[in-house]
Amino acid sequence: MTQNKSKRGGKKGNQNARKHGFYSTTLSPTETCRFRNIIDVEGLDPQIALLRVKLQSSLQYDPGNRRVLREASTLLATWYAAEYRLDRTDRNYLKTVIENILETSFIHHSLAPTGSRT
């Protein structure tokens, strides 16, 4: 008697990432406009554009939220690893570098005078 193993990952229609993860909140009208402009004008991949919009929003509304940094760096490293077929070591190194860059940006942004923040 053989048992069929279920496939990894969420089942069809699973909304867990939408409810609890990095993509959990919807974009505001302003963020949606920013997202579309990034894709249309700059030609960035939609996943990267969404990360950018979410990070900008986090910087503006919740600059102390380190969870966003960790999740964004993980998502970005995973995307690049798949795009450029990086091995696990390179992906982990890339994640660390991205996280450090984002952390530096958050620190720089939080120290900047209020009028100079974007």
Backbone as XML, in Angstrom:
<?xml version="1.0"?>
<chain id="A" units="angstrom">
  <residue number="1" name="MET">
    <atom name="N" x="0.831" y="-1.168" z="0.000"/>
    <atom name="CA" x="0.000" y="0.000" z="0.000"/>
    <atom name="C" x="0.893" y="1.254" z="0.000"/>
  </residue>
  <residue number="2" name="THR">
    <atom name="N" x="0.685" y="2.135" z="-0.932"/>
    <atom name="CA" x="1.493" y="3.346" z="-1.027"/>
    <atom name="C" x="0.655" y="4.538" z="-0.620"/>
  </residue>
  <residue number="3" name="GLN">
    <atom name="N" x="1.320" y="5.464" z="0.026"/>
    <atom name="CA" x="0.650" y="6.699" z="0.403"/>
    <atom name="C" x="1.133" y="7.805" z="-0.513"/>
  </residue>
  <residue number="4" name="ASN">
    <atom name="N" x="0.209" y="8.623" z="-0.947"/>
    <atom name="CA" x="0.577" y="9.776" z="-1.762"/>
    <atom name="C" x="0.952" y="10.923" z="-0.830"/>
  </residue>
  <residue number="5" name="LYS">
    <atom name="N" x="2.149" y="11.418" z="-0.995"/>
    <atom name="CA" x="2.563" y="12.574" z="-0.208"/>
    <atom name="C" x="1.997" y="13.821" z="-0.859"/>
  </residue>
  <residue number="6" name="SER">
    <atom name="N" x="1.514" y="14.726" z="-0.027"/>
    <atom name="CA" x="1.004" y="15.977" z="-0.586"/>
    <atom name="C" x="2.187" y="16.860" z="-0.982"/>
  </residue>
  <residue number="7" name="LYS">
    <atom name="N" x="1.948" y="17.705" z="-1.934"/>
    <atom name="CA" x="2.992" y="18.613" z="-2.405"/>
    <atom name="C" x="3.271" y="19.663" z="-1.343"/>
  </residue>
  <residue number="8" name="ARG">
    <atom name="N" x="4.494" y="20.174" z="-1.370"/>
    <atom name="CA" x="4.886" y="21.209" z="-0.429"/>
    <atom name="C" x="4.181" y="22.513" z="-0.746"/>
  </residue>
  <residue number="9" name="GLY">
    <atom name="N" x="4.084" y="23.363" z="0.266"/>
    <atom name="CA" x="3.511" y="24.684" z="0.078"/>
    <atom name="C" x="2.010" y="24.700" z="0.330"/>
  </residue>
  <residue number="10" name="GLY">
    <atom name="N" x="1.451" y="25.869" z="0.218"/>
    <atom name="CA" x="0.023" y="26.041" z="0.459"/>
    <atom name="C" x="-0.816" y="25.416" z="-0.631"/>
  </residue>
  <residue number="11" name="LYS">
    <atom name="N" x="-1.981" y="25.063" z="-0.255"/>
    <atom name="CA" x="-2.926" y="24.487" z="-1.218"/>
    <atom name="C" x="-3.524" y="25.604" z="-2.061"/>
  </residue>
  <residue number="12" name="LYS">
    <atom name="N" x="-4.129" y="25.228" z="-3.170"/>
    <atom name="CA" x="-4.717" y="26.203" z="-4.077"/>
    <atom name="C" x="-5.745" y="27.047" z="-3.321"/>
  </residue>
  <residue number="13" name="GLY">
    <atom name="N" x="-5.628" y="28.352" z="-3.465"/>
    <atom name="CA" x="-6.549" y="29.267" z="-2.812"/>
    <atom name="C" x="-6.125" y="29.686" z="-1.413"/>
  </residue>
  <residue number="14" name="ASN">
    <atom name="N" x="-5.008" y="29.144" z="-0.905"/>
    <atom name="CA" x="-4.520" y="29.470" z="0.426"/>
    <atom name="C" x="-4.164" y="30.957" z="0.482"/>
  </residue>
  <residue number="15" name="GLN">
    <atom name="N" x="-4.666" y="31.640" z="1.489"/>
    <atom name="CA" x="-4.436" y="33.078" z="1.623"/>
    <atom name="C" x="-3.552" y="33.420" z="2.825"/>
  </residue>
  <residue number="16" name="ASN">
    <atom name="N" x="-2.829" y="32.445" z="3.380"/>
    <atom name="CA" x="-2.034" y="32.694" z="4.581"/>
    <atom name="C" x="-1.014" y="33.812" z="4.391"/>
  </residue>
  <residue number="17" name="ALA">
    <atom name="N" x="-0.293" y="33.825" z="3.285"/>
    <atom name="CA" x="0.706" y="34.869" z="3.066"/>
    <atom name="C" x="0.041" y="36.237" z="2.982"/>
  </residue>
  <residue number="18" name="ARG">
    <atom name="N" x="-1.108" y="36.286" z="2.418"/>
    <atom name="CA" x="-1.838" y="37.540" z="2.284"/>
    <atom name="C" x="-2.288" y="38.052" z="3.641"/>
  </residue>
  <residue number="19" name="LYS">
    <atom name="N" x="-2.659" y="37.140" z="4.535"/>
    <atom name="CA" x="-3.178" y="37.530" z="5.840"/>
    <atom name="C" x="-2.081" y="37.856" z="6.845"/>
  </residue>
  <residue number="20" name="HIS">
    <atom name="N" x="-0.943" y="37.173" z="6.752"/>
    <atom name="CA" x="0.034" y="37.279" z="7.816"/>
    <atom name="C" x="1.427" y="37.715" z="7.378"/>
  </residue>
  <residue number="21" name="GLY">
    <atom name="N" x="1.730" y="37.684" z="6.124"/>
    <atom name="CA" x="3.099" y="37.909" z="5.681"/>
    <atom name="C" x="3.385" y="39.321" z="5.230"/>
  </residue>
  <residue number="22" name="PHE">
    <atom name="N" x="4.479" y="39.443" z="4.519"/>
    <atom name="CA" x="4.947" y="40.734" z="4.028"/>
    <atom name="C" x="3.902" y="41.434" z="3.169"/>
  </residue>
  <residue number="23" name="TYR">
    <atom name="N" x="3.134" y="40.651" z="2.405"/>
    <atom name="CA" x="2.142" y="41.210" z="1.506"/>
    <atom name="C" x="0.766" y="41.311" z="2.155"/>
  </residue>
  <residue number="24" name="SER">
    <atom name="N" x="0.705" y="41.294" z="3.495"/>
    <atom name="CA" x="-0.565" y="41.177" z="4.190"/>
    <atom name="C" x="-1.490" y="42.374" z="4.000"/>
  </residue>
  <residue number="25" name="THR">
    <atom name="N" x="-0.961" y="43.563" z="3.957"/>
    <atom name="CA" x="-1.841" y="44.721" z="3.820"/>
    <atom name="C" x="-1.959" y="45.128" z="2.363"/>
  </residue>
  <residue number="26" name="THR">
    <atom name="N" x="-3.075" y="45.674" z="2.042"/>
    <atom name="CA" x="-3.267" y="46.134" z="0.671"/>
    <atom name="C" x="-2.565" y="47.470" z="0.485"/>
  </residue>
  <residue number="27" name="LEU">
    <atom name="N" x="-2.366" y="47.831" z="-0.746"/>
    <atom name="CA" x="-1.723" y="49.103" z="-1.041"/>
    <atom name="C" x="-2.751" y="50.222" z="-1.000"/>
  </residue>
  <residue number="28" name="SER">
    <atom name="N" x="-2.333" y="51.341" z="-0.471"/>
    <atom name="CA" x="-3.193" y="52.526" z="-0.493"/>
    <atom name="C" x="-3.236" y="53.048" z="-1.930"/>
  </residue>
  <residue number="29" name="PRO">
    <atom name="N" x="-4.166" y="53.953" z="-2.236"/>
    <atom name="CA" x="-4.191" y="54.516" z="-3.597"/>
    <atom name="C" x="-2.865" y="55.181" z="-3.990"/>
  </residue>
  <residue number="30" name="THR">
    <atom name="N" x="-2.222" y="55.862" z="-3.042"/>
    <atom name="CA" x="-0.935" y="56.495" z="-3.326"/>
    <atom name="C" x="0.130" y="55.450" z="-3.617"/>
  </residue>
  <residue number="31" name="GLU">
    <atom name="N" x="0.140" y="54.374" z="-2.815"/>
    <atom name="CA" x="1.114" y="53.304" z="-3.026"/>
    <atom name="C" x="0.863" y="52.580" z="-4.346"/>
  </residue>
  <residue number="32" name="THR">
    <atom name="N" x="-0.399" y="52.402" z="-4.689"/>
    <atom name="CA" x="-0.741" y="51.769" z="-5.963"/>
    <atom name="C" x="-0.230" y="52.607" z="-7.125"/>
  </residue>
  <residue number="33" name="CYS">
    <atom name="N" x="-0.394" y="53.917" z="-7.031"/>
    <atom name="CA" x="0.104" y="54.820" z="-8.074"/>
    <atom name="C" x="1.630" y="54.735" z="-8.165"/>
  </residue>
  <residue number="34" name="ARG">
    <atom name="N" x="2.305" y="54.739" z="-6.998"/>
    <atom name="CA" x="3.759" y="54.602" z="-6.979"/>
    <atom name="C" x="4.200" y="53.288" z="-7.615"/>
  </residue>
  <residue number="35" name="PHE">
    <atom name="N" x="3.491" y="52.211" z="-7.254"/>
    <atom name="CA" x="3.791" y="50.882" z="-7.774"/>
    <atom name="C" x="3.680" y="50.869" z="-9.302"/>
  </residue>
  <residue number="36" name="ARG">
    <atom name="N" x="2.593" y="51.383" z="-9.833"/>
    <atom name="CA" x="2.396" y="51.400" z="-11.286"/>
    <atom name="C" x="3.443" y="52.263" z="-11.992"/>
  </residue>
  <residue number="37" name="ASN">
    <atom name="N" x="3.795" y="53.392" z="-11.391"/>
    <atom name="CA" x="4.820" y="54.256" z="-11.982"/>
    <atom name="C" x="6.172" y="53.561" z="-12.029"/>
  </residue>
  <residue number="38" name="ILE">
    <atom name="N" x="6.511" y="52.858" z="-10.977"/>
    <atom name="CA" x="7.795" y="52.152" z="-10.939"/>
    <atom name="C" x="7.853" y="51.111" z="-12.053"/>
  </residue>
  <residue number="39" name="ILE">
    <atom name="N" x="6.761" y="50.394" z="-12.236"/>
    <atom name="CA" x="6.724" y="49.356" z="-13.274"/>
    <atom name="C" x="6.741" y="49.983" z="-14.663"/>
  </residue>
  <residue number="40" name="ASP">
    <atom name="N" x="5.871" y="50.969" z="-14.875"/>
    <atom name="CA" x="5.728" y="51.565" z="-16.210"/>
    <atom name="C" x="6.921" y="52.431" z="-16.618"/>
  </residue>
  <residue number="41" name="VAL">
    <atom name="N" x="7.386" y="53.290" z="-15.711"/>
    <atom name="CA" x="8.442" y="54.234" z="-16.052"/>
    <atom name="C" x="9.827" y="53.602" z="-15.944"/>
  </residue>
  <residue number="42" name="GLU">
    <atom name="N" x="10.067" y="52.885" z="-14.831"/>
    <atom name="CA" x="11.396" y="52.331" z="-14.600"/>
    <atom name="C" x="11.557" y="50.915" z="-15.140"/>
  </residue>
  <residue number="43" name="GLY">
    <atom name="N" x="10.445" y="50.252" z="-15.443"/>
    <atom name="CA" x="10.502" y="48.916" z="-16.004"/>
    <atom name="C" x="10.969" y="47.832" z="-15.048"/>
  </residue>
  <residue number="44" name="LEU">
    <atom name="N" x="10.803" y="48.071" z="-13.739"/>
    <atom name="CA" x="11.211" y="47.061" z="-12.764"/>
    <atom name="C" x="10.231" y="45.888" z="-12.731"/>
  </residue>
  <residue number="45" name="ASP">
    <atom name="N" x="10.728" y="44.750" z="-12.322"/>
    <atom name="CA" x="9.896" y="43.576" z="-12.106"/>
    <atom name="C" x="8.838" y="43.924" z="-11.046"/>
  </residue>
  <residue number="46" name="PRO">
    <atom name="N" x="7.593" y="43.499" z="-11.228"/>
    <atom name="CA" x="6.537" y="43.827" z="-10.259"/>
    <atom name="C" x="6.853" y="43.407" z="-8.821"/>
  </residue>
  <residue number="47" name="GLN">
    <atom name="N" x="7.515" y="42.272" z="-8.632"/>
    <atom name="CA" x="7.862" y="41.853" z="-7.268"/>
    <atom name="C" x="8.839" y="42.813" z="-6.616"/>
  </residue>
  <residue number="48" name="ILE">
    <atom name="N" x="9.811" y="43.265" z="-7.376"/>
    <atom name="CA" x="10.796" y="44.207" z="-6.852"/>
    <atom name="C" x="10.137" y="45.559" z="-6.611"/>
  </residue>
  <residue number="49" name="ALA">
    <atom name="N" x="9.263" y="45.968" z="-7.515"/>
    <atom name="CA" x="8.543" y="47.229" z="-7.349"/>
    <atom name="C" x="7.692" y="47.206" z="-6.083"/>
  </residue>
  <residue number="50" name="LEU">
    <atom name="N" x="7.026" y="46.086" z="-5.837"/>
    <atom name="CA" x="6.197" y="45.969" z="-4.642"/>
    <atom name="C" x="7.054" y="46.026" z="-3.374"/>
  </residue>
  <residue number="51" name="LEU">
    <atom name="N" x="8.185" y="45.359" z="-3.376"/>
    <atom name="CA" x="9.097" y="45.430" z="-2.234"/>
    <atom name="C" x="9.514" y="46.880" z="-1.984"/>
  </residue>
  <residue number="52" name="ARG">
    <atom name="N" x="9.824" y="47.572" z="-3.049"/>
    <atom name="CA" x="10.253" y="48.964" z="-2.927"/>
    <atom name="C" x="9.159" y="49.836" z="-2.318"/>
  </residue>
  <residue number="53" name="VAL">
    <atom name="N" x="7.933" y="49.677" z="-2.810"/>
    <atom name="CA" x="6.809" y="50.464" z="-2.298"/>
    <atom name="C" x="6.550" y="50.142" z="-0.826"/>
  </residue>
  <residue number="54" name="LYS">
    <atom name="N" x="6.581" y="48.852" z="-0.480"/>
    <atom name="CA" x="6.332" y="48.453" z="0.905"/>
    <atom name="C" x="7.435" y="48.968" z="1.834"/>
  </residue>
  <residue number="55" name="LEU">
    <atom name="N" x="8.686" y="48.936" z="1.378"/>
    <atom name="CA" x="9.772" y="49.461" z="2.191"/>
    <atom name="C" x="9.654" y="50.976" z="2.378"/>
  </residue>
  <residue number="56" name="GLN">
    <atom name="N" x="9.293" y="51.690" z="1.315"/>
    <atom name="CA" x="9.100" y="53.137" z="1.428"/>
    <atom name="C" x="7.986" y="53.453" z="2.424"/>
  </residue>
  <residue number="57" name="SER">
    <atom name="N" x="6.918" y="52.694" z="2.345"/>
    <atom name="CA" x="5.796" y="52.886" z="3.254"/>
    <atom name="C" x="6.213" y="52.606" z="4.698"/>
  </residue>
  <residue number="58" name="SER">
    <atom name="N" x="6.976" y="51.561" z="4.888"/>
    <atom name="CA" x="7.448" y="51.218" z="6.226"/>
    <atom name="C" x="8.359" y="52.309" z="6.781"/>
  </residue>
  <residue number="59" name="LEU">
    <atom name="N" x="9.236" y="52.824" z="5.937"/>
    <atom name="CA" x="10.100" y="53.923" z="6.366"/>
    <atom name="C" x="9.286" y="55.124" z="6.808"/>
  </residue>
  <residue number="60" name="GLN">
    <atom name="N" x="8.223" y="55.399" z="6.093"/>
    <atom name="CA" x="7.410" y="56.576" z="6.374"/>
    <atom name="C" x="6.526" y="56.390" z="7.605"/>
  </residue>
  <residue number="61" name="TYR">
    <atom name="N" x="5.870" y="55.238" z="7.727"/>
    <atom name="CA" x="4.849" y="55.064" z="8.759"/>
    <atom name="C" x="5.284" y="54.240" z="9.959"/>
  </residue>
  <residue number="62" name="ASP">
    <atom name="N" x="6.296" y="53.408" z="9.815"/>
    <atom name="CA" x="6.721" y="52.547" z="10.919"/>
    <atom name="C" x="8.222" y="52.286" z="10.828"/>
  </residue>
  <residue number="63" name="PRO">
    <atom name="N" x="9.037" y="53.344" z="10.987"/>
    <atom name="CA" x="10.472" y="53.209" z="10.746"/>
    <atom name="C" x="11.197" y="52.250" z="11.690"/>
  </residue>
  <residue number="64" name="GLY">
    <atom name="N" x="10.609" y="51.896" z="12.814"/>
    <atom name="CA" x="11.260" y="50.979" z="13.735"/>
    <atom name="C" x="10.933" y="49.520" z="13.490"/>
  </residue>
  <residue number="65" name="ASN">
    <atom name="N" x="10.188" y="49.217" z="12.455"/>
    <atom name="CA" x="9.729" y="47.856" z="12.199"/>
    <atom name="C" x="10.829" y="47.038" z="11.521"/>
  </residue>
  <residue number="66" name="ARG">
    <atom name="N" x="11.578" y="46.292" z="12.313"/>
    <atom name="CA" x="12.675" y="45.489" z="11.781"/>
    <atom name="C" x="12.184" y="44.224" z="11.086"/>
  </residue>
  <residue number="67" name="ARG">
    <atom name="N" x="10.975" y="43.769" z="11.403"/>
    <atom name="CA" x="10.416" y="42.588" z="10.740"/>
    <atom name="C" x="10.312" y="42.824" z="9.235"/>
  </residue>
  <residue number="68" name="VAL">
    <atom name="N" x="9.934" y="44.022" z="8.861"/>
    <atom name="CA" x="9.825" y="44.358" z="7.441"/>
    <atom name="C" x="11.188" y="44.233" z="6.767"/>
  </residue>
  <residue number="69" name="LEU">
    <atom name="N" x="12.242" y="44.685" z="7.450"/>
    <atom name="CA" x="13.598" y="44.557" z="6.895"/>
    <atom name="C" x="13.962" y="43.102" z="6.653"/>
  </residue>
  <residue number="70" name="ARG">
    <atom name="N" x="13.719" y="42.263" z="7.659"/>
    <atom name="CA" x="14.065" y="40.844" z="7.534"/>
    <atom name="C" x="13.284" y="40.181" z="6.415"/>
  </residue>
  <residue number="71" name="GLU">
    <atom name="N" x="11.977" y="40.437" z="6.370"/>
    <atom name="CA" x="11.153" y="39.804" z="5.342"/>
    <atom name="C" x="11.505" y="40.313" z="3.948"/>
  </residue>
  <residue number="72" name="ALA">
    <atom name="N" x="11.741" y="41.614" z="3.821"/>
    <atom name="CA" x="12.106" y="42.167" z="2.514"/>
    <atom name="C" x="13.441" y="41.624" z="2.040"/>
  </residue>
  <residue number="73" name="SER">
    <atom name="N" x="14.411" y="41.539" z="2.951"/>
    <atom name="CA" x="15.720" y="41.024" z="2.542"/>
    <atom name="C" x="15.623" y="39.554" z="2.158"/>
  </residue>
  <residue number="74" name="THR">
    <atom name="N" x="14.811" y="38.784" z="2.860"/>
    <atom name="CA" x="14.614" y="37.376" z="2.514"/>
    <atom name="C" x="13.954" y="37.243" z="1.150"/>
  </residue>
  <residue number="75" name="LEU">
    <atom name="N" x="12.887" y="38.013" z="0.924"/>
    <atom name="CA" x="12.183" y="37.948" z="-0.367"/>
    <atom name="C" x="13.078" y="38.378" z="-1.523"/>
  </residue>
  <residue number="76" name="LEU">
    <atom name="N" x="13.825" y="39.443" z="-1.324"/>
    <atom name="CA" x="14.708" y="39.940" z="-2.385"/>
    <atom name="C" x="15.823" y="38.947" z="-2.681"/>
  </residue>
  <residue number="77" name="ALA">
    <atom name="N" x="16.425" y="38.385" z="-1.641"/>
    <atom name="CA" x="17.484" y="37.392" z="-1.849"/>
    <atom name="C" x="16.939" y="36.142" z="-2.528"/>
  </residue>
  <residue number="78" name="THR">
    <atom name="N" x="15.736" y="35.718" z="-2.142"/>
    <atom name="CA" x="15.114" y="34.547" z="-2.770"/>
    <atom name="C" x="14.834" y="34.812" z="-4.244"/>
  </residue>
  <residue number="79" name="TRP">
    <atom name="N" x="14.332" y="36.008" z="-4.546"/>
    <atom name="CA" x="14.037" y="36.361" z="-5.936"/>
    <atom name="C" x="15.318" y="36.344" z="-6.776"/>
  </residue>
  <residue number="80" name="TYR">
    <atom name="N" x="16.382" y="37.006" z="-6.271"/>
    <atom name="CA" x="17.646" y="37.034" z="-7.010"/>
    <atom name="C" x="18.264" y="35.647" z="-7.125"/>
  </residue>
  <residue number="81" name="ALA">
    <atom name="N" x="18.156" y="34.850" z="-6.060"/>
    <atom name="CA" x="18.708" y="33.494" z="-6.098"/>
    <atom name="C" x="18.033" y="32.671" z="-7.186"/>
  </residue>
  <residue number="82" name="ALA">
    <atom name="N" x="16.734" y="32.816" z="-7.318"/>
    <atom name="CA" x="16.019" y="32.086" z="-8.367"/>
    <atom name="C" x="16.357" y="32.649" z="-9.747"/>
  </residue>
  <residue number="83" name="GLU">
    <atom name="N" x="16.406" y="33.956" z="-9.849"/>
    <atom name="CA" x="16.673" y="34.613" z="-11.136"/>
    <atom name="C" x="18.071" y="34.289" z="-11.654"/>
  </residue>
  <residue number="84" name="TYR">
    <atom name="N" x="19.049" y="34.266" z="-10.747"/>
    <atom name="CA" x="20.437" y="34.076" z="-11.152"/>
    <atom name="C" x="21.015" y="32.736" z="-10.707"/>
  </residue>
  <residue number="85" name="ARG">
    <atom name="N" x="20.155" y="31.834" z="-10.275"/>
    <atom name="CA" x="20.520" y="30.473" z="-9.870"/>
    <atom name="C" x="21.687" y="30.438" z="-8.876"/>
  </residue>
  <residue number="86" name="LEU">
    <atom name="N" x="21.525" y="31.179" z="-7.796"/>
    <atom name="CA" x="22.549" y="31.211" z="-6.756"/>
    <atom name="C" x="22.395" y="29.997" z="-5.847"/>
  </residue>
  <residue number="87" name="ASP">
    <atom name="N" x="23.510" y="29.510" z="-5.333"/>
    <atom name="CA" x="23.429" y="28.402" z="-4.374"/>
    <atom name="C" x="23.090" y="28.954" z="-2.987"/>
  </residue>
  <residue number="88" name="ARG">
    <atom name="N" x="22.877" y="28.054" z="-2.044"/>
    <atom name="CA" x="22.438" y="28.444" z="-0.708"/>
    <atom name="C" x="23.427" y="29.389" z="-0.023"/>
  </residue>
  <residue number="89" name="THR">
    <atom name="N" x="24.706" y="29.135" z="-0.156"/>
    <atom name="CA" x="25.727" y="29.979" z="0.474"/>
    <atom name="C" x="25.663" y="31.396" z="-0.077"/>
  </residue>
  <residue number="90" name="ASP">
    <atom name="N" x="25.609" y="31.511" z="-1.395"/>
    <atom name="CA" x="25.533" y="32.836" z="-2.016"/>
    <atom name="C" x="24.230" y="33.546" z="-1.655"/>
  </residue>
  <residue number="91" name="ARG">
    <atom name="N" x="23.131" y="32.789" z="-1.614"/>
    <atom name="CA" x="21.834" y="33.386" z="-1.262"/>
    <atom name="C" x="21.869" y="33.916" z="0.174"/>
  </residue>
  <residue number="92" name="ASN">
    <atom name="N" x="22.434" y="33.149" z="1.107"/>
    <atom name="CA" x="22.520" y="33.601" z="2.497"/>
    <atom name="C" x="23.413" y="34.829" z="2.632"/>
  </residue>
  <residue number="93" name="TYR">
    <atom name="N" x="24.519" y="34.831" z="1.887"/>
    <atom name="CA" x="25.401" y="35.993" z="1.901"/>
    <atom name="C" x="24.672" y="37.221" z="1.339"/>
  </residue>
  <residue number="94" name="LEU">
    <atom name="N" x="23.971" y="37.033" z="0.231"/>
    <atom name="CA" x="23.216" y="38.127" z="-0.380"/>
    <atom name="C" x="22.157" y="38.658" z="0.581"/>
  </residue>
  <residue number="95" name="LYS">
    <atom name="N" x="21.457" y="37.773" z="1.273"/>
    <atom name="CA" x="20.442" y="38.181" z="2.237"/>
    <atom name="C" x="21.061" y="39.043" z="3.331"/>
  </residue>
  <residue number="96" name="THR">
    <atom name="N" x="22.223" y="38.639" z="3.825"/>
    <atom name="CA" x="22.905" y="39.404" z="4.870"/>
    <atom name="C" x="23.300" y="40.784" z="4.360"/>
  </residue>
  <residue number="97" name="VAL">
    <atom name="N" x="23.840" y="40.842" z="3.153"/>
    <atom name="CA" x="24.235" y="42.133" z="2.567"/>
    <atom name="C" x="23.009" y="43.028" z="2.385"/>
  </residue>
  <residue number="98" name="ILE">
    <atom name="N" x="21.936" y="42.489" z="1.848"/>
    <atom name="CA" x="20.718" y="43.278" z="1.630"/>
    <atom name="C" x="20.163" y="43.779" z="2.955"/>
  </residue>
  <residue number="99" name="GLU">
    <atom name="N" x="20.122" y="42.897" z="3.946"/>
    <atom name="CA" x="19.611" y="43.288" z="5.262"/>
    <atom name="C" x="20.453" y="44.413" z="5.860"/>
  </residue>
  <residue number="100" name="ASN">
    <atom name="N" x="21.770" y="44.333" z="5.722"/>
    <atom name="CA" x="22.644" y="45.397" z="6.231"/>
    <atom name="C" x="22.417" y="46.717" z="5.500"/>
  </residue>
  <residue number="101" name="ILE">
    <atom name="N" x="22.236" y="46.652" z="4.205"/>
    <atom name="CA" x="21.967" y="47.872" z="3.433"/>
    <atom name="C" x="20.639" y="48.491" z="3.851"/>
  </residue>
  <residue number="102" name="LEU">
    <atom name="N" x="19.606" y="47.654" z="3.981"/>
    <atom name="CA" x="18.298" y="48.164" z="4.401"/>
    <atom name="C" x="18.350" y="48.729" z="5.810"/>
  </residue>
  <residue number="103" name="GLU">
    <atom name="N" x="19.065" y="48.054" z="6.696"/>
    <atom name="CA" x="19.217" y="48.538" z="8.075"/>
    <atom name="C" x="19.897" y="49.903" z="8.083"/>
  </residue>
  <residue number="104" name="THR">
    <atom name="N" x="20.946" y="50.051" z="7.287"/>
    <atom name="CA" x="21.635" y="51.336" z="7.185"/>
    <atom name="C" x="20.695" y="52.417" z="6.659"/>
  </residue>
  <residue number="105" name="SER">
    <atom name="N" x="19.870" y="52.076" z="5.679"/>
    <atom name="CA" x="18.901" y="53.034" z="5.136"/>
    <atom name="C" x="17.891" y="53.446" z="6.194"/>
  </residue>
  <residue number="106" name="PHE">
    <atom name="N" x="17.415" y="52.471" z="6.967"/>
    <atom name="CA" x="16.454" y="52.782" z="8.022"/>
    <atom name="C" x="17.084" y="53.692" z="9.073"/>
  </residue>
  <residue number="107" name="ILE">
    <atom name="N" x="18.319" y="53.386" z="9.476"/>
    <atom name="CA" x="19.000" y="54.208" z="10.476"/>
    <atom name="C" x="19.212" y="55.619" z="9.933"/>
  </residue>
  <residue number="108" name="HIS">
    <atom name="N" x="19.700" y="55.718" z="8.696"/>
    <atom name="CA" x="19.919" y="57.025" z="8.069"/>
    <atom name="C" x="18.609" y="57.796" z="7.984"/>
  </residue>
  <residue number="109" name="HIS">
    <atom name="N" x="17.545" y="57.118" z="7.592"/>
    <atom name="CA" x="16.239" y="57.768" z="7.458"/>
    <atom name="C" x="15.723" y="58.246" z="8.808"/>
  </residue>
  <residue number="110" name="SER">
    <atom name="N" x="15.903" y="57.452" z="9.849"/>
    <atom name="CA" x="15.384" y="57.832" z="11.165"/>
    <atom name="C" x="16.182" y="58.981" z="11.783"/>
  </residue>
  <residue number="111" name="LEU">
    <atom name="N" x="17.440" y="59.161" z="11.366"/>
    <atom name="CA" x="18.261" y="60.251" z="11.887"/>
    <atom name="C" x="18.102" y="61.539" z="11.082"/>
  </residue>
  <residue number="112" name="ALA">
    <atom name="N" x="17.531" y="61.433" z="9.880"/>
    <atom name="CA" x="17.383" y="62.608" z="9.014"/>
    <atom name="C" x="16.338" y="63.549" z="9.581"/>
  </residue>
  <residue number="113" name="PRO">
    <atom name="N" x="16.530" y="64.867" z="9.386"/>
    <atom name="CA" x="15.518" y="65.818" z="9.810"/>
    <atom name="C" x="14.187" y="65.525" z="9.126"/>
  </residue>
  <residue number="114" name="THR">
    <atom name="N" x="13.095" y="65.799" z="9.807"/>
    <atom name="CA" x="11.756" y="65.465" z="9.308"/>
    <atom name="C" x="11.491" y="66.001" z="7.918"/>
  </residue>
  <residue number="115" name="GLY">
    <atom name="N" x="11.908" y="67.195" z="7.601"/>
    <atom name="CA" x="11.641" y="67.798" z="6.296"/>
    <atom name="C" x="12.372" y="67.156" z="5.145"/>
  </residue>
  <residue number="116" name="SER">
    <atom name="N" x="13.455" y="66.405" z="5.430"/>
    <atom name="CA" x="14.239" y="65.823" z="4.337"/>
    <atom name="C" x="13.892" y="64.383" z="4.039"/>
  </residue>
  <residue number="117" name="ARG">
    <atom name="N" x="12.930" y="63.795" z="4.750"/>
    <atom name="CA" x="12.530" y="62.409" z="4.521"/>
    <atom name="C" x="11.667" y="62.300" z="3.285"/>
  </residue>
  <residue number="118" name="THR">
    <atom name="N" x="11.823" y="61.168" z="2.560"/>
    <atom name="CA" x="11.031" y="60.944" z="1.354"/>
    <atom name="C" x="10.024" y="59.869" z="1.569"/>
  </residue>
</chain>
